[in-house]
Amino acid sequence: MKSLDFTHRARDGVPIYVHRWLPDKEPRAILLVAHGMAEHGARYARLAQAATDALWAVYVPDHRGHGKTVAEGALGWFADRNGFRRVVDDLHEIALAAAAEYAGLPLTLFGHSMGSVLAETYAALYGGELASCALSGVVAPASPAASLAGRLMAALGCLLKGSKSRAPILSALSFGANNKGFAPARTPFDWLSRDDAEVDKYVADPLCGFVCSDGLFRDLLGALAELYRPKGLLGRTPPTLPLFIMAGSEDPVGGAKGFAGALEDRLRIAGLRQVETKLYPGARHEILNETNREAVTKDLLDWLGAHLPR
C-alpha cells in the first residue's frame, strides 16, 4: 500500500487535507470515505490496508474542522453558512478529482456515523455517479420536538457567541448520553467499542472526542431534519443505487434503537430496490474498530466488490 496524501482546495478556497492510499498494482475501483464527528481520516488506515489489498484506491478527506483540515480556532466547525452542504460538496469535488485521476473506474462511497449522514445526503444529490453506497453507525434522528429544541439551542449559541463557539450542552446530550447504557463505564467513550485498546487510542488522540461547535450542531441537526422530513432529501436517492446499512446491535446512536432496519424501510418506501442491512450482535458504534472488525471489514469490501459494474 502506498500513502500519497494531498491537499484539495475547495471551490470556496478552503484547503481540505485528503488521506489517499493506493494499491501497489493498478486499482479496480475507488472508495471514498466520509468519517464521523470528532475524529479524522487517518483512523481509516486499517480499512485502507484491507481495501488496497483488494485493489481499491482509497480517499478519506479530513472534513472541515477535523484532523489536518482544522484552521486556527475552528476545531469542530464547518462554516458560517451552509456548512453541511459545503462538506458534502467537498466530498463530491474530491470524488471528481479521483475519477479524473482514474478515468473509467467505478466510484463507491462509505460513510460512518456523521459520515453516514453526509453519505446519505451525497447519495441523494450525486447518487447517479456512484456504483454503490455503504453506511455504518447510522444516526437515528431525534423526535421532532427534541430536534427542534436542539436546533434552537444551536442557533441561539451561534447568535450569542458565534458559530465557532463550543457547544458542551449539546455535546453532553449527544456523546454523553451514549455511554449511559454501559455503566459503570471505564471511560466516557465505552460506547464506541468492546475493545478497550481501541477506546484508549481514541481517548489518547487529541483530534478525537472534542466538543464540537454550535455551528456544526446547527448544520448536522438541520441536515438530519432535511433528510428525514416527509418528502425530504432522502426521497431523491436514485432507486437503482445499491445501499448497504451496517450497525452494531448495541450501538446507542442507531443500531440499538432499531434505526438500521427503520432506515432500510424508509429507503425502500423512497423507491430503492437494492437495500441490505446487517446487524452485528453485541457490537457497539465503531464496528470497524470492534472485536470482530476483520469480519466487518470483509463484509464491507465483499459487498462493495459484489456491486461493482460488470
C-alpha positions, 0 to 999 in steps of 0.5 A, spaced: 500 500 500 502 506 498 500 513 502 500 519 497 496 524 501 494 531 498 491 537 499 484 539 495 482 546 495 475 547 495 471 551 490 470 556 496 478 556 497 478 552 503 484 547 503 481 540 505 487 535 507 485 528 503 488 521 506 489 517 499 492 510 499 493 506 493 494 499 491 501 497 489 498 494 482 493 498 478 486 499 482 479 496 480 475 501 483 475 507 488 472 508 495 471 514 498 470 515 505 466 520 509 468 519 517 464 521 523 464 527 528 470 528 532 475 524 529 479 524 522 481 520 516 487 517 518 483 512 523 481 509 516 488 506 515 486 499 517 480 499 512 485 502 507 490 496 508 484 491 507 481 495 501 488 496 497 489 489 498 483 488 494 485 493 489 481 499 491 484 506 491 482 509 497 480 517 499 478 519 506 478 527 506 479 530 513 472 534 513 472 541 515 474 542 522 477 535 523 484 532 523 489 536 518 483 540 515 482 544 522 484 552 521 486 556 527 480 556 532 475 552 528 476 545 531 469 542 530 466 547 525 464 547 518 462 554 516 458 560 517 453 558 512 451 552 509 456 548 512 453 541 511 452 542 504 459 545 503 462 538 506 458 534 502 460 538 496 467 537 498 466 530 498 463 530 491 469 535 488 474 530 491 470 524 488 471 528 481 478 529 482 479 521 483 475 519 477 479 524 473 485 521 476 482 514 474 478 515 468 473 509 467 473 506 474 467 505 478 466 510 484 463 507 491 462 511 497 462 509 505 460 513 510 460 512 518 456 515 523 456 523 521 459 520 515 453 516 514 449 522 514 453 526 509 453 519 505 446 519 505 445 526 503 451 525 497 447 519 495 441 523 494 444 529 490 450 525 486 447 518 487 447 517 479 455 517 479 456 512 484 456 504 483 454 503 490 453 506 497 455 503 504 453 506 511 455 504 518 453 507 525 447 510 522 444 516 526 437 515 528 434 522 528 431 525 534 423 526 535 421 532 532 420 536 538 427 534 541 430 536 534 427 542 534 429 544 541 436 542 539 436 546 533 434 552 537 439 551 542 444 551 536 442 557 533 441 561 539 449 559 541 451 561 534 447 568 535 450 569 542 457 567 541 458 565 534 458 559 530 465 557 532 463 557 539 463 550 543 457 547 544 458 542 551 450 542 552 449 539 546 455 535 546 453 532 553 446 530 550 449 527 544 456 523 546 454 523 553 448 520 553 451 514 549 455 511 554 449 511 559 447 504 557 454 501 559 455 503 566 459 503 570 463 505 564 471 505 564 471 511 560 466 516 557 467 513 550 465 505 552 460 506 547 464 506 541 467 499 542 468 492 546 475 493 545 478 497 550 485 498 546 481 501 541 477 506 546 484 508 549 487 510 542 481 514 541 481 517 548 489 518 547 488 522 540 487 529 541 483 530 534 478 525 537 472 526 542 472 534 542 466 538 543 464 540 537 461 547 535 454 550 535 455 551 528 456 544 526 450 542 531 446 547 527 448 544 520 448 536 522 441 537 526 438 541 520 441 536 515 438 530 519 431 534 519 432 535 511 433 528 510 428 525 514 422 530 513 416 527 509 418 528 502 425 530 504 432 529 501 432 522 502 426 521 497 431 523 491 436 517 492 436 514 485 432 507 486 437 503 482 443 505 487 445 499 491 445 501 499 448 497 504 446 499 512 451 496 517 450 497 525 452 494 531 446 491 535 448 495 541 450 501 538 446 507 542 446 512 536 442 507 531 443 500 531 440 499 538 434 503 537 432 499 531 434 505 526 438 500 521 432 496 519 427 503 520 432 506 515 432 500 510 424 501 510 424 508 509 429 507 503 425 502 500 418 506 501 423 512 497 423 507 491 430 503 492 430 496 490 437 494 492 437 495 500 441 490 505 442 491 512 446 487 517 446 487 524 452 485 528 450 482 535 453 485 541 457 490 537 457 497 539 458 504 534 465 503 531 464 496 528 470 497 524 474 498 530 470 492 534 472 485 536 470 482 530 472 488 525 476 483 520 469 480 519 466 487 518 471 489 514 470 483 509 463 484 509 464 491 507 469 490 501 465 483 499 459 487 498 462 493 495 466 488 490 459 484 489 456 491 486 461 493 482 459 494 474 460 488 470 
